[in-house]
Amino acid sequence: MKPPLMDGYKPFGIPRRELETVVLQFEELEAIRLADYEHLYQEEAAKKMGVSRPTFTRLLDSARTKLAKALMEGRAILFKGGAYITDDYWYKCHNCNERMVALKRLNQCRTCESDEIIQLSRKPE
């Protein structure tokens, strides 16, 4: 699982502050990626995520419902949170918006050297 390239999406022409939001958790986004983008069968996708097939199905159904709601009701979609653990660290720089993946903790952005970075993922310690 890699961090998403964006923090989310929103409808054209409407300021973000005026939109209601749907939150798609990282594991729901990963379920969509594996099933609908990579075209994996649910059993194989569940194995890649380290969850049971019924759990994968629940994640996928939840993600699809949220996406449909956002598209039909003109809501913004935010990617964040959830109960996931990665094998590496994910960071985002608030200064230049660079996204970074590292095997160890970072204290500053690799691109602009700002210390305004936030950790997006959890890694088992």
C-alpha positions as CSV (number, residue, x, y, z in Angstrom):
1,M,0.0,0.0,0.0
2,K,1.4,3.4,-1.0
3,P,0.1,6.8,0.1
4,P,-2.4,8.4,-2.2
5,L,-1.0,11.1,-4.5
6,M,-3.8,13.5,-3.4
7,D,-5.5,14.3,-0.1
8,G,-8.9,13.9,-1.9
9,Y,-11.1,15.3,-4.6
10,K,-13.8,17.9,-4.9
11,P,-16.4,19.0,-7.5
12,F,-15.4,21.7,-9.9
13,G,-16.4,25.3,-9.2
14,I,-17.4,25.0,-5.6
15,P,-15.1,26.2,-2.8
16,R,-14.1,23.4,-0.5
17,R,-15.5,25.2,2.6
18,E,-19.0,25.1,1.0
19,L,-18.9,21.3,0.4
20,E,-20.0,18.4,2.6
21,T,-17.4,15.7,2.9
22,V,-17.1,12.0,2.6
23,V,-14.1,10.4,4.3
24,L,-12.6,7.5,2.5
25,Q,-10.2,5.6,4.9
26,F,-6.9,4.5,3.5
27,E,-7.9,0.8,3.7
28,E,-11.1,1.5,1.8
29,L,-9.1,3.3,-0.9
30,E,-6.7,0.3,-1.1
31,A,-9.7,-2.0,-1.5
32,I,-10.9,0.1,-4.4
33,R,-7.4,0.1,-5.9
34,L,-7.0,-3.7,-5.7
35,A,-10.5,-4.7,-6.9
36,D,-11.4,-2.0,-9.4
37,Y,-8.0,-0.7,-10.6
38,E,-5.9,-3.8,-10.4
39,H,-8.9,-6.1,-11.2
40,L,-7.9,-8.7,-8.5
41,Y,-10.4,-11.2,-7.3
42,Q,-11.6,-10.5,-3.7
43,E,-9.8,-13.5,-2.3
44,E,-6.5,-12.4,-3.8
45,A,-7.0,-8.8,-2.8
46,A,-7.9,-9.8,0.8
47,K,-4.7,-11.8,1.0
48,K,-2.6,-8.8,-0.2
49,M,-4.2,-6.6,2.5
50,G,-3.8,-9.2,5.2
51,V,-7.6,-9.4,6.0
52,S,-10.3,-12.0,5.6
53,R,-12.3,-12.1,2.4
54,P,-15.5,-11.0,4.3
55,T,-13.6,-8.1,5.8
56,F,-12.3,-7.1,2.3
57,T,-15.9,-7.3,1.0
58,R,-17.1,-5.0,3.8
59,L,-14.3,-2.5,3.0
60,L,-15.0,-2.5,-0.7
61,D,-18.8,-2.1,-0.2
62,S,-18.2,0.8,2.2
63,A,-15.8,2.5,-0.2
64,R,-18.1,2.1,-3.2
65,T,-21.1,3.4,-1.2
66,K,-19.1,6.5,-0.1
67,L,-17.8,7.2,-3.6
68,A,-21.4,6.9,-5.0
69,K,-22.7,9.3,-2.3
70,A,-20.0,11.8,-3.1
71,L,-20.6,11.6,-6.9
72,M,-24.4,11.7,-6.7
73,E,-24.6,14.4,-4.0
74,G,-21.6,16.6,-5.1
75,R,-19.6,16.0,-2.0
76,A,-15.8,16.3,-1.5
77,I,-13.9,13.1,-0.9
78,L,-11.1,13.1,1.7
79,F,-8.5,10.3,2.1
80,K,-7.5,9.8,5.7
81,G,-7.4,7.6,8.7
82,G,-8.4,4.1,9.3
83,A,-7.0,1.0,10.9
84,Y,-4.0,0.2,8.8
85,I,-0.3,-0.4,9.4
86,T,2.4,0.0,6.7
87,D,5.9,-1.5,6.4
88,D,7.3,2.0,5.9
89,Y,6.6,5.6,7.0
90,W,4.5,8.0,4.9
91,Y,5.0,11.7,5.2
92,K,3.6,14.8,3.6
93,C,5.3,18.2,3.7
94,H,3.0,21.2,4.5
95,N,5.5,23.6,2.8
96,C,5.9,22.0,-0.7
97,N,3.2,19.2,-0.6
98,E,5.8,16.6,-1.3
99,R,4.8,13.0,-0.4
100,M,7.6,10.8,0.9
101,V,8.0,7.1,1.8
102,A,10.8,6.2,4.1
103,L,12.1,3.1,5.9
104,K,13.0,5.2,9.0
105,R,11.5,8.3,10.6
106,L,12.1,11.6,8.9
107,N,12.5,15.0,10.6
108,Q,12.4,17.2,7.5
109,C,11.3,17.2,3.9
110,R,13.7,15.7,1.4
111,T,12.7,18.3,-1.3
112,C,12.6,21.7,0.5
113,E,14.2,20.7,3.9
114,S,11.2,22.1,5.8
115,D,10.5,20.6,9.2
116,E,6.8,21.1,8.5
117,I,6.1,17.4,7.7
118,I,3.3,15.2,9.1
119,Q,3.4,11.4,9.3
120,L,0.5,9.8,7.4
121,S,1.0,6.1,8.3
122,R,1.6,3.9,11.3
123,K,4.4,1.4,11.3
124,P,4.7,-1.4,13.8
125,E,7.4,-0.6,16.3
